[in-house]
């Protein structure tokens, strides 16, 4: 039995942070950072069966063209993904009454829709980039056993070499997204790339305001990096722990982002709603 301190269940039978009960979770899950974006997506549903809000976690479950879909907001960062993935998996695969793992595994399909900064001339603003590989500039996955079984260890070593890694106490990890889900969602009109999930927005993505950077040349080295014909395409802040935790748990997961900042051209698009709407429509049709 999993103890109450490890799996916290609220008085109404819901999981601690998401405030969801097992019957409220669909097998298809769309993840977004912004709680307001959940409502934007759910407006497309023919019907809604539940809506729950707690902190940055906003959830709506409903039906889109006959498909039952749950949309969940996770806030910002890989640490929030750790909370959301563990609680979604608990809803699917742990009996919350007996606090025991269910004998039959229930697989979830999870697609994160986000925004991102492009790192290459061929990822201009408005491009849709699916993270075929996610590079974690965070440490979440290292806290879980057997991560080496689902990581791309060759690419990790090449990153350390080509980037002449200078940051002590932090080592990038790499996780491929679920291949069948990448095929299902991209369908030839989305770029497949290598995406960095940074553990911050400013220094960890090479932005300098008042504080100096530990490695001022890191972004230049990232832009020049090449491995088996692929380059690093974009920065965001969640894809690595999503891909990694889902792979360890046995779920299908991926991240697809709309590029809203050109880190090479040094431009930014703050009015990106229409481009993101189009991406939302594609994911809803294909998930």
FILUM-988446 format. One line per 8 residues: number of its first residue (from 0); for each residue x, y, z of N, C-alpha, C. Coordinates in Angstrom, 3 decimals, decimal comma. Last residue first. Example, Ala and Ser with C-alpha at 12.3 -4.5 7.8 and 13.67 -1.06 7.14 Angstrom:
1) 12,850 -2,250 7,080 13,670 -1,060 7,140 12,900 0,030 7,870; 13,190 -5,690 7,800 12,300 -4,500 7,800 13,200 -3,300 7,800 $
This chain:
286) -5,190 13,887 -32,340 -4,910 13,142 -31,120 -5,836 11,921 -30,985; -6,028 15,333 -34,593 -5,129 14,193 -34,766 -4,895 13,351 -33,516; -7,686 17,468 -33,982 -8,087 16,567 -35,064 -7,293 15,265 -35,035; -6,187 18,729 -31,982 -7,498 18,166 -31,665 -7,954 17,170 -32,738; -3,972 19,591 -33,510 -3,796 18,581 -32,466 -5,129 17,935 -32,100; -5,170 21,506 -35,216 -4,477 20,335 -35,767 -4,355 19,227 -34,725; -6,129 23,402 -33,362 -7,058 22,688 -34,236 -6,426 21,418 -34,808; -3,690 24,319 -32,271 -4,681 23,641 -31,416 -5,642 22,814 -32,264 $
278) -2,644 25,611 -34,517 -1,959 24,442 -33,960 -2,909 23,645 -33,069; -4,465 27,704 -34,772 -4,317 26,746 -35,862 -3,644 25,466 -35,374; -3,963 29,084 -32,381 -5,284 28,509 -32,647 -5,214 27,443 -33,731; -1,391 30,031 -32,822 -1,591 28,986 -31,827 -2,951 28,316 -32,001; -1,898 31,986 -34,718 -1,013 30,872 -35,056 -1,196 29,716 -34,090; -3,555 33,685 -33,218 -4,075 33,030 -34,420 -3,219 31,839 -34,824; -1,908 34,592 -31,061 -3,127 33,807 -30,816 -3,589 33,050 -32,055; 0,309 36,151 -30,823 0,470 34,877 -31,524 -0,782 34,012 -31,454 $
270) 1,659 38,863 -30,202 0,298 38,570 -30,646 0,327 37,298 -31,492; 4,369 38,986 -29,825 3,533 38,883 -28,626 2,076 38,570 -28,973; 7,186 37,871 -31,238 5,792 38,112 -31,598 4,941 37,912 -30,343; 10,470 39,129 -31,662 9,484 38,500 -30,795 8,090 38,862 -31,269; 13,952 38,785 -32,656 12,621 39,396 -32,711 11,636 38,548 -31,914; 16,560 37,854 -33,182 16,307 38,747 -32,039 14,974 39,491 -32,163; 17,264 35,931 -34,956 16,929 37,243 -35,518 16,640 38,290 -34,452; 17,706 33,864 -33,090 18,753 34,225 -34,042 18,518 35,631 -34,576 $
262) 15,361 33,670 -31,698 16,556 33,955 -30,928 17,726 34,317 -31,825; 12,291 34,688 -32,217 13,436 34,316 -33,035 14,716 34,660 -32,295; 9,339 33,465 -30,778 10,515 34,322 -30,618 11,631 33,796 -31,508; 7,406 31,640 -31,257 6,950 33,034 -31,118 8,111 34,005 -30,914; 6,536 28,607 -32,639 7,657 29,523 -32,424 7,130 30,958 -32,384; 4,586 26,317 -30,994 4,554 27,390 -31,988 5,692 28,349 -31,666; 5,366 22,889 -30,326 5,356 24,307 -29,977 5,212 25,188 -31,208; 4,623 19,802 -28,880 4,693 20,568 -30,121 4,490 22,035 -29,769 $
254) 5,724 16,878 -27,248 5,492 18,317 -27,171 5,557 18,904 -28,568; 4,408 13,661 -26,186 5,228 14,521 -27,039 4,871 15,974 -26,763; 3,815 10,256 -25,197 3,835 11,698 -24,948 4,740 12,404 -25,944; 2,338 7,407 -23,853 2,764 8,051 -25,095 2,716 9,562 -24,884; 3,581 5,645 -20,915 2,607 6,438 -21,642 3,206 6,965 -22,948; 5,356 4,361 -19,233 4,716 3,585 -20,283 3,654 4,320 -21,063; 6,944 5,629 -17,396 5,642 5,147 -16,930 4,932 4,276 -17,963; 9,135 6,397 -18,922 9,343 5,511 -17,777 8,032 4,877 -17,312 $
246) 7,788 8,110 -20,724 8,458 6,905 -21,210 8,690 5,908 -20,073; 6,924 10,145 -18,986 5,939 9,348 -19,723 6,558 8,044 -20,217; 9,375 11,172 -18,127 8,484 10,521 -17,168 7,456 9,650 -17,870; 10,402 12,141 -20,671 11,099 11,178 -19,840 10,189 10,442 -18,880; 8,554 13,973 -21,724 8,959 12,804 -22,513 9,569 11,727 -21,627; 8,440 15,746 -19,480 7,238 15,115 -20,031 7,609 13,853 -20,799; 11,056 16,591 -19,174 10,469 15,771 -18,103 9,179 15,106 -18,566; 11,289 17,931 -21,720 12,183 16,849 -21,310 11,578 15,975 -20,220 $
238) 9,410 20,043 -22,093 9,336 18,830 -22,914 10,160 17,664 -22,382; 9,442 22,541 -20,734 8,734 21,388 -20,158 8,951 20,057 -20,867; 10,334 24,918 -21,929 10,633 24,684 -20,524 9,974 23,448 -19,912; 12,233 25,604 -24,936 11,008 25,768 -24,157 11,325 25,290 -22,750; 14,010 26,407 -27,909 13,974 26,396 -26,447 12,520 26,390 -25,970; 14,958 24,623 -30,939 14,186 25,589 -30,143 14,359 25,362 -28,651; 16,698 22,915 -32,437 15,768 23,823 -33,117 15,180 24,909 -32,237; 19,791 21,569 -33,094 18,874 21,955 -32,017 18,001 23,093 -32,524 $
230) 19,967 19,488 -36,034 20,403 20,596 -35,198 19,366 20,862 -34,102; 21,043 16,468 -37,661 20,033 17,273 -36,977 20,687 18,373 -36,150; 23,007 14,830 -38,672 22,252 15,653 -39,608 21,189 16,525 -38,977; 24,138 13,728 -36,365 23,473 12,868 -37,346 22,538 13,659 -38,249; 24,176 16,780 -34,919 24,297 15,362 -34,593 23,465 14,560 -35,576; 25,493 19,940 -34,122 24,944 19,055 -35,156 25,200 17,613 -34,759; 25,499 23,311 -32,951 25,522 21,875 -32,666 24,868 21,084 -33,790; 25,193 26,007 -33,251 26,119 25,338 -34,163 26,116 23,821 -34,004 $
222) 23,470 26,717 -31,194 23,036 26,964 -32,570 23,910 26,232 -33,580; 25,135 26,082 -29,007 23,882 25,346 -29,223 23,422 25,500 -30,673; 27,105 28,012 -29,250 27,478 26,605 -29,401 26,248 25,733 -29,645; 25,561 30,275 -28,745 26,268 30,147 -30,026 26,642 28,694 -30,277; 24,737 29,747 -26,119 23,747 29,760 -27,194 24,402 29,655 -28,569; 27,246 29,902 -24,710 26,484 28,652 -24,789 25,487 28,661 -25,936; 28,834 32,047 -24,198 28,879 31,513 -25,559 27,977 30,290 -25,742; 28,723 32,656 -21,513 28,102 33,585 -22,458 28,035 33,066 -23,894 $
214) 28,248 30,892 -18,898 28,837 30,575 -20,200 28,173 31,457 -21,251; 27,134 32,359 -16,823 28,270 31,484 -16,536 28,986 31,075 -17,819; 26,319 35,801 -17,394 26,069 34,383 -17,633 27,324 33,569 -17,350; 25,576 38,499 -15,129 26,416 37,858 -16,133 26,074 36,375 -16,234; 22,527 40,272 -14,620 23,489 39,278 -14,165 24,286 38,703 -15,333; 20,758 41,946 -15,939 21,788 42,552 -15,086 22,874 41,561 -14,679; 20,300 40,074 -18,535 19,762 41,364 -18,110 20,833 42,045 -17,255; 20,592 37,761 -21,024 21,366 38,532 -20,061 20,675 39,861 -19,787 $
206) 19,629 34,492 -21,821 19,239 35,905 -21,781 20,020 36,626 -20,679; 20,051 31,737 -21,949 21,051 32,633 -22,510 20,670 34,094 -22,551; 18,293 30,231 -20,594 18,100 30,294 -22,040 19,029 31,327 -22,687; 19,103 30,579 -17,948 19,160 29,235 -18,522 18,873 29,180 -20,024; 18,586 33,461 -17,637 19,923 32,898 -17,750 19,978 31,509 -18,362; 15,390 33,149 -18,254 16,413 34,160 -18,529 17,790 33,523 -18,674; 13,810 30,951 -17,627 13,518 31,722 -18,834 14,656 32,659 -19,225; 14,715 27,568 -16,655 14,464 28,979 -16,381 14,286 29,711 -17,698 $
198) 15,565 25,127 -17,505 14,977 25,220 -16,169 14,831 26,669 -15,708; 14,648 24,219 -20,887 15,480 24,932 -19,921 14,775 25,012 -18,572; 14,651 21,843 -23,135 13,784 22,269 -22,037 14,678 22,899 -20,976; 15,307 22,017 -26,556 15,869 22,138 -25,211 14,768 22,568 -24,250; 14,576 19,782 -29,161 14,098 20,885 -28,332 14,790 20,867 -26,982; 14,971 18,992 -32,417 15,551 18,743 -31,099 15,281 19,977 -30,257; 12,049 18,374 -34,545 13,304 18,969 -34,122 13,840 18,408 -32,833; 10,046 18,464 -37,339 10,504 17,606 -36,251 11,895 18,081 -35,828 $
190) 7,538 20,718 -38,322 8,965 20,413 -38,292 9,262 19,501 -37,105; 4,507 19,686 -39,793 5,190 20,238 -38,630 6,655 19,818 -38,692; 3,291 18,321 -41,798 3,199 19,784 -41,839 3,715 20,444 -40,560; 3,539 15,523 -41,536 4,191 16,187 -42,658 4,090 17,693 -42,687; 2,312 14,589 -39,149 1,704 14,354 -40,459 2,273 15,228 -41,582; 2,334 14,948 -36,269 3,032 15,866 -37,193 2,494 15,791 -38,622; 0,775 12,947 -34,942 0,471 14,368 -34,784 1,107 15,234 -35,868; 1,731 10,389 -35,669 0,292 10,664 -35,639 -0,006 12,164 -35,661 $
182) 4,492 10,555 -35,297 3,943 10,284 -36,632 2,478 10,700 -36,701; 4,510 10,950 -32,514 5,110 11,961 -33,398 4,551 11,793 -34,812; 3,423 8,497 -31,755 2,658 9,718 -31,514 3,197 10,869 -32,362; 5,439 6,720 -32,424 4,135 6,580 -33,082 3,292 7,836 -32,899; 7,559 7,627 -30,722 7,660 7,705 -32,183 6,294 7,635 -32,859; 7,656 9,744 -28,013 7,046 8,516 -28,518 6,936 8,583 -30,037; 10,849 11,467 -27,969 9,395 11,406 -27,808 8,890 10,062 -28,333; 13,960 10,715 -26,329 13,129 10,766 -27,539 11,646 10,783 -27,171 $
174) 15,876 12,689 -24,162 14,832 11,662 -24,242 14,087 11,800 -25,570; 18,876 13,540 -22,540 18,119 13,548 -23,796 17,131 12,390 -23,803; 20,350 15,872 -20,200 19,908 14,533 -20,582 19,021 14,645 -21,810; 23,155 17,814 -19,066 21,958 17,640 -19,902 21,623 16,157 -20,109; 24,042 18,364 -15,766 24,395 17,606 -16,961 23,139 17,393 -17,797; 25,315 20,386 -13,257 24,183 20,169 -14,152 24,674 19,464 -15,411; 27,593 20,928 -11,834 26,399 20,539 -11,093 25,178 20,299 -11,947; 28,878 23,531 -13,912 29,083 22,482 -12,920 27,775 22,192 -12,191 $
166) 28,947 24,258 -17,214 28,107 24,438 -16,035 28,290 23,272 -15,071; 30,283 23,859 -19,589 30,960 24,616 -18,547 30,196 24,670 -17,222; 30,864 21,772 -22,308 29,958 22,062 -21,196 30,691 22,668 -19,999; 31,177 22,005 -25,166 32,251 22,278 -24,208 31,631 22,685 -22,874; 29,354 21,222 -26,951 29,024 22,450 -26,226 30,132 22,850 -25,256; 30,512 18,840 -27,832 30,395 19,969 -28,757 30,095 21,286 -28,043; 30,467 17,261 -25,368 31,687 17,515 -26,150 31,558 18,775 -26,997; 27,854 17,210 -24,450 28,915 17,641 -23,548 30,168 18,020 -24,318 $
158) 26,634 16,159 -26,787 26,296 17,498 -26,287 27,403 18,035 -25,384; 27,692 13,607 -26,853 28,051 14,539 -27,920 27,713 15,974 -27,525; 26,463 12,457 -24,644 27,917 12,609 -24,657 28,356 13,613 -25,706; 23,770 12,539 -25,529 24,175 13,245 -24,315 25,681 13,490 -24,295; 23,822 10,829 -27,702 23,594 12,256 -27,939 23,989 13,078 -26,713; 24,214 8,431 -26,310 25,192 8,884 -27,315 25,049 10,375 -27,569; 21,912 8,177 -24,751 23,194 8,397 -24,088 24,265 8,886 -25,060; 18,856 8,959 -24,594 19,786 8,833 -25,722 21,177 9,186 -25,208 $
150) 16,920 7,070 -22,148 17,643 8,255 -22,608 18,520 7,934 -23,809; 15,870 4,810 -21,121 15,027 5,519 -22,087 15,698 6,788 -22,613; 17,742 3,806 -19,376 17,130 2,878 -20,326 16,303 3,591 -21,392; 18,404 5,757 -17,604 19,371 5,475 -18,670 18,786 4,544 -19,729; 16,475 5,675 -15,653 16,296 6,647 -16,741 17,253 6,383 -17,890; 16,441 4,002 -13,425 16,427 3,387 -14,755 16,222 4,382 -15,893; 14,748 6,076 -11,012 15,589 4,939 -11,386 15,382 4,549 -12,844; 14,764 9,623 -10,786 14,023 8,383 -11,013 14,965 7,286 -11,515 $
142) 16,201 11,922 -10,729 15,677 11,473 -9,449 14,926 10,148 -9,562; 16,770 12,641 -13,323 17,827 11,974 -12,566 17,357 11,477 -11,199; 14,643 14,146 -14,257 14,676 12,719 -14,583 15,722 11,964 -13,768; 15,164 16,833 -13,347 14,030 16,038 -12,859 14,237 14,542 -13,069; 17,027 18,801 -13,921 17,488 17,565 -13,295 16,405 16,593 -12,915; 17,471 20,476 -17,088 16,912 20,409 -15,738 17,391 19,095 -15,132; 17,728 20,571 -19,758 18,647 21,406 -18,984 18,096 21,541 -17,558; 17,115 17,918 -21,791 16,781 18,467 -20,484 17,920 19,254 -19,873 $
134) 15,941 17,778 -24,946 17,195 17,909 -24,213 16,894 18,603 -22,894; 14,008 15,590 -26,834 14,015 16,670 -25,856 15,309 16,624 -25,059; 13,234 14,879 -30,194 14,114 14,619 -29,051 14,054 15,833 -28,129; 11,036 15,921 -31,420 11,333 14,511 -31,647 12,309 13,995 -30,588; 8,897 18,213 -30,795 10,141 17,796 -30,152 10,338 16,293 -30,336; 7,745 20,037 -33,516 7,496 18,893 -32,636 8,831 18,398 -32,097; 6,997 23,287 -34,271 8,111 22,366 -34,053 7,699 21,285 -33,069; 5,737 25,489 -36,560 5,333 24,488 -35,575 6,450 23,452 -35,471 $
126) 6,503 28,962 -37,016 6,795 27,558 -37,303 6,254 26,666 -36,186; 6,180 31,543 -36,105 5,039 30,912 -36,761 5,250 29,458 -37,110; 9,447 32,700 -36,685 8,194 32,872 -35,952 7,030 32,311 -36,771; 11,601 30,122 -38,134 11,137 31,491 -37,902 9,842 31,515 -37,098; 13,676 28,044 -38,387 12,572 27,992 -37,414 12,092 29,413 -37,119; 15,845 28,340 -40,014 14,692 27,644 -40,592 13,580 27,399 -39,559; 17,784 29,499 -38,405 17,159 30,328 -39,444 15,917 29,684 -40,046; 17,173 28,412 -34,987 17,772 28,239 -36,313 17,094 29,159 -37,325 $
118) 15,793 28,594 -32,650 17,244 28,728 -32,572 17,944 28,606 -33,921; 12,750 30,012 -31,366 13,478 29,307 -32,410 14,963 29,616 -32,376; 10,985 29,507 -28,393 11,922 30,374 -29,105 12,738 29,575 -30,098; 7,441 28,784 -27,949 8,861 28,475 -27,910 9,673 29,528 -28,650; 4,482 27,298 -26,512 5,165 28,337 -27,290 6,655 28,210 -27,035; 2,607 24,170 -26,767 3,269 25,284 -26,111 3,776 26,332 -27,069; 0,924 21,311 -25,935 0,927 22,408 -26,897 1,533 23,623 -26,198; 1,570 17,939 -25,386 1,709 19,293 -24,852 1,770 20,291 -26,000 $
110) -0,276 15,096 -25,283 0,335 16,041 -26,216 0,370 17,414 -25,554; -0,511 11,777 -24,340 -0,364 13,148 -23,847 0,358 14,008 -24,878; -2,347 9,015 -23,664 -1,718 9,721 -24,777 -1,718 11,199 -24,431; -1,959 6,402 -21,237 -2,446 7,719 -21,623 -1,678 8,216 -22,846; -2,853 3,088 -20,452 -1,923 3,996 -21,131 -2,618 5,291 -21,526; -3,180 1,185 -17,660 -3,943 2,073 -18,543 -2,985 3,098 -19,138; -2,595 -2,167 -16,691 -2,047 -0,851 -16,986 -2,954 -0,082 -17,952; -4,087 -4,006 -14,142 -4,051 -3,761 -15,587 -3,628 -2,325 -15,846 $
102) -3,901 -3,879 -11,358 -3,255 -4,990 -12,066 -3,144 -4,767 -13,568; -2,994 -0,764 -9,785 -3,982 -1,594 -10,470 -3,292 -2,697 -11,262; -1,388 -0,385 -6,708 -1,273 -0,287 -8,162 -2,269 -1,250 -8,808; -3,269 0,944 -3,938 -2,450 -0,097 -4,560 -2,450 0,091 -6,078; -5,111 2,292 -2,353 -3,742 2,807 -2,479 -2,788 1,744 -3,013; -7,765 1,757 -2,274 -6,887 0,788 -1,600 -5,433 1,236 -1,584; -8,632 4,125 -3,588 -9,303 3,632 -2,379 -8,391 2,703 -1,585; -7,191 4,526 -5,858 -7,068 5,523 -4,807 -7,757 5,104 -3,509 $
94) -5,289 2,462 -7,633 -6,605 2,456 -6,993 -6,520 3,392 -5,791; -3,444 3,765 -10,290 -3,459 3,438 -8,859 -4,899 3,480 -8,361; -3,643 4,585 -12,939 -3,044 3,281 -12,645 -2,905 2,931 -11,168; -4,834 7,104 -13,360 -5,037 6,031 -14,334 -4,668 4,659 -13,796; -4,049 8,665 -11,212 -5,475 8,565 -11,541 -5,762 7,381 -12,453; -1,267 8,412 -11,514 -1,940 7,848 -10,338 -3,432 7,676 -10,591; -0,873 9,848 -13,854 -0,598 8,412 -13,846 -1,265 7,733 -12,656; -1,544 12,389 -12,893 -2,335 11,791 -13,975 -2,129 10,282 -14,012 $
86) 0,495 12,685 -10,984 -0,905 12,627 -10,544 -1,818 12,087 -11,639; 2,820 12,644 -12,548 2,645 11,659 -11,484 1,195 11,558 -11,049; 2,331 14,839 -14,247 2,464 13,480 -14,788 2,251 12,426 -13,711; 2,200 17,031 -12,410 1,065 16,693 -13,264 1,154 15,255 -13,774; 4,766 17,051 -11,150 3,521 16,955 -10,380 2,386 16,426 -11,251; 6,455 17,294 -13,372 6,629 16,179 -12,442 5,363 15,965 -11,619; 5,653 19,738 -14,387 5,346 18,530 -15,155 5,483 17,297 -14,268; 6,810 21,413 -12,502 5,352 21,286 -12,534 4,912 20,060 -13,331 $
78) 9,477 21,067 -13,252 9,056 20,640 -11,914 7,537 20,514 -11,826; 9,656 22,213 -15,761 9,686 20,755 -15,671 9,280 20,253 -14,292; 7,455 25,072 -16,289 8,629 24,378 -15,801 8,496 22,873 -15,683; 4,403 26,611 -15,475 5,699 26,740 -16,143 6,730 25,847 -15,479; 1,152 25,034 -15,751 2,029 26,108 -15,321 3,344 26,066 -16,085; -0,504 23,104 -16,763 0,556 22,656 -15,858 1,423 23,790 -15,332; -3,890 22,329 -17,572 -2,780 23,289 -17,537 -1,788 22,864 -16,469; -5,468 19,898 -19,591 -4,934 20,245 -18,272 -3,857 21,311 -18,426 $
70) -8,179 18,330 -21,045 -7,203 19,408 -21,221 -6,781 19,874 -19,836; -9,209 15,208 -22,223 -8,973 16,036 -21,044 -7,915 17,075 -21,381; -11,651 13,873 -24,402 -10,345 14,510 -24,240 -10,326 15,290 -22,929; -13,249 11,590 -26,401 -13,194 12,127 -25,041 -11,777 12,620 -24,769; -14,520 12,174 -29,603 -13,356 11,758 -28,825 -13,401 12,397 -27,436; -16,626 13,273 -31,008 -16,776 11,916 -30,495 -15,617 11,419 -29,655; -15,708 15,874 -31,479 -15,979 14,966 -32,597 -15,983 13,511 -32,136; -14,822 16,015 -28,263 -14,554 16,713 -29,520 -14,694 15,701 -30,652 $
62) -15,954 16,311 -24,945 -15,959 15,539 -26,191 -15,738 16,456 -27,387; -14,059 16,803 -21,874 -15,244 16,867 -22,719 -15,060 16,054 -23,978; -12,660 18,309 -19,040 -12,836 17,089 -19,826 -14,134 17,210 -20,617; -10,385 20,677 -17,908 -11,714 20,469 -18,488 -11,680 19,160 -19,267; -8,462 22,128 -15,323 -8,783 20,944 -16,125 -10,214 21,005 -16,631; -5,733 23,832 -14,138 -7,104 24,000 -14,625 -7,386 22,836 -15,576; -3,452 24,734 -11,910 -3,942 23,526 -12,563 -5,435 23,661 -12,876; -2,468 26,702 -10,354 -2,251 26,843 -11,796 -2,815 25,681 -12,596 $
54) -5,071 26,266 -8,031 -3,793 26,931 -8,298 -3,635 27,115 -9,806; -7,514 24,440 -9,523 -6,775 24,568 -8,266 -5,385 25,116 -8,588; -10,558 23,572 -11,051 -9,454 24,529 -10,959 -8,832 24,461 -9,572; -12,421 21,653 -13,350 -11,831 21,736 -12,015 -10,667 22,713 -12,057; -15,165 20,405 -15,019 -14,204 21,500 -14,988 -13,742 21,675 -13,553; -16,668 17,872 -17,097 -16,178 18,364 -15,814 -15,244 19,541 -16,024; -17,808 17,564 -19,560 -18,309 16,708 -18,477 -17,767 17,109 -17,115; -18,997 19,344 -22,369 -18,020 19,252 -21,294 -18,621 18,452 -20,149 $
46) -19,347 19,048 -25,948 -19,889 19,003 -24,591 -18,745 18,893 -23,607; -17,898 19,747 -28,158 -19,348 19,697 -28,291 -20,020 19,669 -26,917; -15,124 22,020 -27,833 -15,803 20,769 -27,480 -17,306 20,870 -27,753; -14,018 24,482 -28,151 -14,216 23,699 -29,363 -14,960 22,389 -29,089; -13,550 25,400 -25,652 -14,633 26,042 -26,406 -14,953 25,285 -27,688; -11,210 24,161 -24,851 -12,478 23,499 -24,524 -13,677 24,151 -25,202; -9,238 26,026 -25,602 -9,340 24,735 -26,287 -10,712 24,119 -26,080; -9,831 28,103 -23,819 -9,742 28,377 -25,257 -9,898 27,084 -26,050 $
38) -9,560 26,844 -21,360 -10,892 27,272 -21,799 -10,925 27,554 -23,290; -6,767 26,513 -21,392 -7,652 25,346 -21,265 -9,047 25,692 -21,765; -5,677 29,008 -21,311 -5,677 28,315 -22,609 -6,541 27,060 -22,573; -5,634 29,746 -18,694 -6,664 30,339 -19,551 -6,768 29,621 -20,891; -3,340 28,413 -17,700 -4,684 27,957 -17,311 -5,794 28,518 -18,193; -0,659 27,634 -19,797 -1,516 28,721 -19,330 -2,900 28,192 -18,945; 0,475 25,225 -20,789 1,035 25,925 -19,647 0,057 26,881 -18,993; -1,235 22,137 -21,496 -0,875 23,521 -21,849 -0,336 24,202 -20,596 $
30) -1,985 18,963 -22,843 -1,360 19,737 -21,773 -0,975 21,121 -22,293; -4,505 16,689 -23,467 -3,766 17,821 -24,014 -3,267 18,659 -22,844; -5,045 13,250 -23,522 -4,809 14,421 -22,681 -4,010 15,463 -23,459; -7,077 10,458 -23,690 -6,378 11,471 -24,489 -6,268 12,751 -23,664; -8,503 9,197 -21,715 -7,249 8,570 -22,164 -6,416 9,524 -23,011; -9,754 11,469 -19,143 -9,838 10,758 -20,414 -8,495 10,118 -20,754; -10,871 11,679 -15,829 -9,706 11,684 -16,718 -9,964 10,860 -17,972; -12,850 11,380 -13,984 -12,833 12,639 -14,736 -11,713 12,701 -15,767 $
22) -12,530 9,119 -12,476 -13,555 9,082 -13,534 -13,567 10,347 -14,393; -10,566 9,908 -10,542 -10,252 9,008 -11,660 -11,250 9,045 -12,801; -10,663 13,473 -9,910 -10,979 12,106 -9,534 -10,785 11,197 -10,747; -8,487 16,251 -9,302 -9,253 15,397 -10,212 -9,515 14,044 -9,578; -6,778 18,061 -8,127 -8,161 17,996 -7,635 -9,058 17,214 -8,596; -4,087 18,396 -8,592 -4,998 18,565 -9,730 -6,463 18,617 -9,300; -2,950 17,915 -6,002 -2,782 19,192 -6,694 -3,839 19,413 -7,785; -4,080 15,341 -4,984 -3,781 16,507 -4,165 -3,742 17,827 -4,928 $
14) -6,961 13,708 -6,420 -5,525 13,805 -6,159 -5,174 15,221 -5,709; -10,120 13,117 -4,673 -9,309 13,637 -5,783 -7,837 13,679 -5,396; -11,813 12,520 -2,601 -11,306 11,419 -3,410 -10,475 11,850 -4,602; -12,444 14,607 -0,978 -13,444 14,246 -1,990 -12,974 13,125 -2,910; -10,169 14,973 0,555 -11,355 14,392 1,200 -12,413 13,956 0,197; -7,298 14,000 -1,495 -8,176 14,955 -0,825 -9,431 14,263 -0,292; -4,367 12,198 -1,031 -5,706 12,185 -1,616 -6,598 13,117 -0,808; -1,054 11,752 -1,761 -1,986 12,555 -0,970 -3,319 12,630 -1,709 $
6) 1,229 9,456 -1,494 0,113 9,734 -2,401 -0,970 10,443 -1,597; 2,864 9,767 0,753 3,440 9,647 -0,585 2,406 9,954 -1,668; 1,347 9,864 3,049 2,319 10,939 2,854 2,913 10,940 1,451; -0,206 7,526 2,927 -0,859 8,828 2,723 0,115 9,987 2,518; 1,601 4,904 1,101 1,212 5,620 2,314 0,589 6,976 1,998; 0,489 2,230 -0,790 1,203 3,505 -0,848 0,698 4,392 0,283; 0,845 -1,200 0,000 0,000 0,000 0,000 0,880 1,250 0,000 $
